[in-house]
Amino acid sequence: MRFQDAARDGRAVVYAGIQADPLVARAAALLAEASHAQRVLARAVMNGEATDPAGWRTMFPTLFGEGGAGGASEDDRARSEAILAASLAVAERGEQVRSQFRGAIVEALTADLLARRVGAASVRRERRILFDGVRAEIHPYDVTVERDGAAEAHDCKWGARGINADVLHQLDDARTHAAEEDEHLTIGLVVFDAERSCRVRLDRQSAPNGSTAIIGLESLDALATGVPRP
């Protein structure tokens, strides 16, 4: 089993520009330190349904309210405001661009959290996994952890709708091929959506997923401590 950079085709070049946008790094850094409620806020705002900040503050009073029972501390309010501002900057972009930014943010967030556990040098983006005698997949894995005996491959999705047979087959095939070479490969699907939504979506899939860890909004921080068991 070995890893290889993805081909630099037209799509990859365009997406690399989005990945390098400072807004992606800023949003990912904020979300890495965010609470579950703040991540729910980010998801709601980045869906682009409304761009009035006052309205979002009203809908999430515990994130922006001052002191008292159920209120937020000054630091928490400041982080919520920063997350709201970054999320609105994404939401205000066109539908196609917004979708690409959201995907890039989830990938950057995943890489950030994984790096806290394994070190940044072991975490790579947009990598293919090659096996002897097996045709390589065209599409790369979003985030990989490349360590001897403890490799990982993660695909990242903005919402549960992104869970489909192609993604599940690609992940499980990689795990199977790795096992055939006596290598261990942890596979995960990071979804910036509620885990319940992910499970409902998975129940509709016939593709193998019993060995794929599903990391939703509620368990994102586990990437920094250890990928949860499937």
C-alpha positions in Angstrom: 0.0 0.0 0.0 1.4 3.4 -1.0 0.1 6.9 -1.3 0.4 9.3 -4.3 -0.6 12.9 -5.0 -3.8 13.3 -7.1 -3.5 14.2 -10.7 -3.4 18.0 -11.3 -6.3 18.2 -13.8 -8.4 21.2 -14.4 -10.8 20.5 -11.5 -8.0 20.0 -9.1 -6.4 23.3 -10.0 -9.6 25.2 -9.6 -10.4 23.5 -6.3 -6.8 24.1 -5.0 -7.5 27.8 -5.4 -10.5 27.5 -3.2 -8.6 25.4 -0.6 -6.0 28.1 -0.5 -8.5 30.9 0.1 -7.9 32.5 3.6 -11.6 32.2 4.3 -11.3 28.4 4.3 -8.5 28.4 6.8 -10.2 31.0 9.0 -13.5 29.1 9.1 -11.8 25.7 9.8 -9.7 27.2 12.6 -12.8 28.7 14.3 -14.7 25.5 13.9 -11.9 23.4 15.3 -12.3 25.3 18.6 -16.1 25.6 18.4 -18.8 24.0 20.6 -21.4 21.7 19.1 -23.9 24.5 19.1 -21.5 26.8 17.3 -21.0 24.2 14.6 -24.7 23.8 14.2 -24.9 27.6 13.8 -22.2 27.5 11.1 -24.0 24.7 9.2 -27.3 26.6 9.3 -25.7 29.9 8.1 -23.5 28.4 5.4 -26.5 26.7 3.9 -27.3 30.2 2.6 -31.0 30.4 3.6 -30.6 33.8 5.2 -27.9 36.4 5.5 -29.2 38.8 8.2 -26.9 38.5 11.2 -29.5 39.9 13.6 -31.8 37.1 12.7 -29.2 34.4 13.4 -28.4 36.0 16.8 -32.1 35.8 17.7 -32.3 32.1 16.6 -29.3 31.2 18.7 -29.8 33.2 21.9 -27.5 31.0 24.1 -24.6 31.7 21.8 -25.0 35.5 21.8 -26.8 36.3 25.0 -24.9 38.0 27.8 -24.3 36.2 31.2 -27.1 34.8 33.4 -28.7 31.4 33.1 -28.1 30.0 29.6 -26.0 33.0 28.6 -22.6 32.9 26.9 -19.3 34.1 28.3 -17.5 37.0 26.6 -15.0 34.7 25.0 -17.8 32.4 23.7 -19.8 35.3 22.3 -16.7 36.6 20.5 -16.1 33.1 19.0 -19.8 32.9 18.0 -19.6 36.3 16.3 -16.4 35.3 14.4 -18.1 32.0 13.3 -21.2 33.9 12.2 -19.1 36.4 10.2 -17.1 33.7 8.5 -20.2 31.6 7.8 -22.0 34.6 6.3 -19.0 35.3 4.1 -19.5 31.7 2.7 -23.3 32.0 2.5 -23.1 35.2 0.4 -21.3 33.5 -2.4 -23.0 31.9 -5.4 -24.5 28.5 -5.0 -21.8 26.6 -6.8 -18.9 28.4 -5.2 -20.6 28.2 -1.8 -20.8 24.4 -2.2 -17.1 24.2 -3.0 -16.1 26.4 -0.1 -18.2 24.3 2.3 -16.5 21.1 1.2 -13.0 22.7 1.5 -13.8 23.9 5.0 -14.9 20.4 6.2 -11.7 19.0 4.7 -9.5 21.6 6.3 -11.3 21.1 9.7 -10.8 17.3 9.4 -7.1 17.8 8.7 -6.7 20.2 11.6 -8.3 17.9 14.1 -6.4 14.8 12.9 -3.1 16.7 13.1 -3.7 17.3 16.8 -3.5 13.5 17.3 -0.9 12.4 14.8 1.1 15.5 13.9 0.7 17.7 10.9 3.5 15.9 9.0 1.4 12.7 8.8 -1.7 14.4 7.5 -2.1 14.9 3.7 -4.8 16.1 1.4 -6.1 14.9 -2.0 -4.1 11.6 -2.1 -4.7 8.4 -4.0 -4.0 5.0 -2.4 -2.3 2.5 -4.6 -2.2 -1.3 -4.3 -0.2 -3.9 -6.2 -2.3 -5.4 -9.0 -5.3 -3.2 -8.4 -6.5 -0.4 -10.7 -6.1 2.9 -8.9 -9.2 5.0 -8.1 -9.6 8.1 -10.2 -10.8 10.2 -7.3 -8.5 10.8 -4.4 -9.3 10.6 -0.7 -9.9 14.0 0.9 -7.7 13.5 3.9 -5.2 10.8 4.7 -3.1 9.9 7.7 0.1 8.3 6.4 1.8 6.4 9.2 3.3 2.9 9.0 0.9 0.4 10.5 -1.7 3.1 11.4 -2.8 4.6 8.1 -6.2 6.3 7.7 -8.3 7.5 4.8 -11.2 9.9 5.2 -13.7 11.3 2.8 -15.5 14.5 3.9 -19.0 15.6 3.1 -21.0 18.8 4.0 -24.2 16.9 4.5 -25.7 13.4 4.8 -26.9 13.6 1.2 -23.3 13.2 0.2 -23.3 9.7 1.5 -23.7 7.4 -1.5 -22.7 4.0 -2.8 -19.6 5.3 -4.7 -18.1 6.8 -1.6 -18.9 3.8 0.6 -17.5 1.4 -2.0 -14.3 3.4 -2.5 -13.6 3.5 1.3 -14.4 -0.2 1.9 -12.4 -1.3 -1.2 -9.4 0.5 0.1 -9.7 -1.2 3.5 -10.1 -4.6 1.9 -7.1 -4.2 -0.4 -5.0 -3.0 2.4 -5.9 -6.1 4.4 -5.0 -8.3 1.5 -1.5 -6.7 1.7 -1.4 -7.3 5.5 -1.8 -3.6 6.1 -4.3 -1.9 8.5 -6.2 1.1 7.1 -8.8 2.9 9.2 -11.5 4.4 7.0 -13.9 7.2 8.0 -16.6 9.4 6.5 -16.6 12.9 8.1 -20.0 14.6 7.6 -20.7 18.1 8.8 -24.3 17.1 9.7 -26.2 15.4 12.5 -25.3 11.8 13.1 -28.9 10.8 13.0 -29.2 12.2 9.5 -26.2 10.2 8.5 -27.6 7.0 10.0 -30.9 7.5 8.2 -29.0 8.0 4.9 -26.9 4.9 5.6 -30.0 2.8 6.1 -30.9 3.5 2.5 -27.6 2.3 1.2 -26.7 -1.3 0.2 -23.0 -0.6 -0.2 -20.8 -2.0 2.6 -20.3 0.4 5.5 -19.9 -1.8 8.6 -16.2 -1.0 8.8 -16.5 2.7 8.0 -16.5 5.1 10.9 -19.1 7.8 10.6 -18.0 11.1 12.2 -20.8 13.6 12.4 -21.2 17.0 14.1 -21.6 15.4 17.5 -18.3 13.5 17.3 -15.9 15.7 15.3 -13.6 16.2 18.3 -13.0 12.5 18.4 -10.8 12.9 15.3 -8.3 14.6 17.6 -8.3 11.8 20.1 -9.1 8.6 18.1 -11.5 7.8 15.3 -14.6 6.2 16.9 -15.4 2.6 16.1 -18.0 2.0 13.3 
